[in-house]
Amino acid sequence: MSERDGYQPGVPCWIAAVHDDPEAAVGFYTELFGWEVEDVTQAGLTARYFVCKLRGRDVAAVGGPLSEGAPPAPAWRTYIWVDSADNTVAKVTDAGGSVVIEPFDLLDASRIAIVADTAGAEFGVWQPSAHKGAQLVNESGAWAMSQLNTSNTEGAKASYSAVFGWETDTF
């Protein structure tokens, strides 16, 4: 098993899907992956937020409906663990990226922001509070990998290196 209780800065740590019909999406993914679901929607909000679990451990989230700053169609978003969401947003813009959603506190789970790299690929930054990211990874029914598809490979290499210190390999 691949159980986790946190990540190092710069490591992808969480995934969340944004959907117009989050209840239907939750039904689909629970059937597909055998997930259990916890509704953690805050009282008084119209947007729903569900934490998906496998064997009682957090593996992903599904939220919606789509709102301002959301992708134009349902999509999965990868979040990267950071020490400071605010400082990372500044690094992203310094590297030529842009801010989609300014840093904000997501319930008591984390401080997050949605940003885009130089080619417009969106990702999230996750400054943990109570929630330490996916608790189960790299096994059947759990998240194992995120992939960036871009037409600007060299730009992506430079910007992710500047923001997170990542190195790349060609294969």
N, C-alpha and C positions, 0 to 999 in steps of 0.2 A: 504494500500500500504506500501511497505517497501523501501522507498527512503533513500539513504545514501549520505553523503558528506564527507567521510573519515572513517578511522578505527583506532583502537588502535594497537600499536605494538604487534605482536604475533597473530593477527587475520587474517585468510584468507580473501583476499580482491579482488582478480581478477582471472579470468580463461582465458586461451588462448589455442586454438587448433593449432597444427602445421600439415600441410598437404602438400603432393606433388602437389596437384591441389587445391590451396586455393579458386579459383573462383568456382569450383564445390562444394567444402565444403560450401562456403557461400550460394550458391544456395540451397543446401540441408537444411541448418539450417534456412534460411529465410522462406522457405516453411514450415518446421516443427514447428517453434516457432513464426512465424509472425514478425521476426526481420526486421528492416531497417538496411542498411549497409552504412558506410562511408569509402571510400578508403583513407587511410592516408599514403600510400606508399611514401617514400621519393624519390625525383627525383634522377635518376642515379643508383638506387638499383635494383637488379634483384628479390630480395625477396619482396613479396607483403604483406601488412598488412592492415587488415580491422577491424574497430571497429563496433561491432554489437550493435544495440539499440532497445529498446522496449519503445514505447511512448516517443521517443526522449531522453531516458536516456541510458547511456552506461551499457551493461550487460556482454559483453565478447568480445574476439578478435579471429580472424582467420588469420593465416599467413603461409607463405611458399614460395617456395618449401622447402622441407627438406634439411638441410645443416649440416655441421660439428657441432657436439654437440647436434643435434636434436635427438629425440627418433627414433629408427629404423623403426617405422611404425607410421602412423598418430596417434596422441594422444592429449588428453586434459591435460593441466598442471595447477596446482593450485599455486597461488602466495600468499605469506604471507607478510603482512605489517611489515616493520622494520624501525628503526631509521637510520641505516647505513648498506647498503648492504655489504660493505667491512668488517665491524666488525662482521656481522652475518656469513659471509663465514669463517672467522677465528674460530668462535664458532663451526660451523659445522665440520670443520676439527679437532678441538680439541676434539670433541665428537666422532670421529671415522668415520665421513662421508667423502665425497669427493666433489671436484669441477668439474662440467661438463662444465660450461661456466663461466669464470671469470667475475666479475662485469663490467658492461658497461652502458652507458647512452642510453636509448631507446627513440629516438627522444627527445622531451622536456617533455615526460610523466613521466619518472622515471629513477632511476638507479636500474638495476636488475642484478641478477646472477642466474644461474641454478646450483643446488647442489643435492647431493644424500645422503640419510641417510645410516646407517651402513649396511642395507640389499640391498642397491642399488636403492631404490625408489626415483625417481627424483621429485623435487618441485622447485619453484622459490621463490626468496626473492624480495620484491618490496619496494624500498625506494622512496616514492612519490615526484614528482616535480609538474608539472602542472596537472597530472592525479591522482585523489584520489581514484582509484579503481572502482569497480562496483557501479553504482548509483542506481540500483534497484535489490533487492534480495528477496528470499523467497516468490515468487509468481509464478503463472503459466507463463511459458515462460522465467523465470529468474532463475539464479543459486541459489540453495538452500543448497547444501551440497557437500563436497568432502569426500571421504573415502579412507583410507589406507588399502590395503590388503597386509599382510606380513606374512612370516613364522617365523619371528623373533620379536614376540610381545614384549618380555622383552627388547630387544635391542632398539626397536623403542621407547618404553616408556622412557627409560633412555636418549636416544639422543635428543628427542623432549623436554624433561624436561630440559636438560642441555642448549639447544639452545634457547628455547622460554619460559621456565618456565611452560610448560603445565603440567596439572595433568590429570590422566585418571580414568575412571570408567569402571567397567566390567558389561556388561549386556547381 
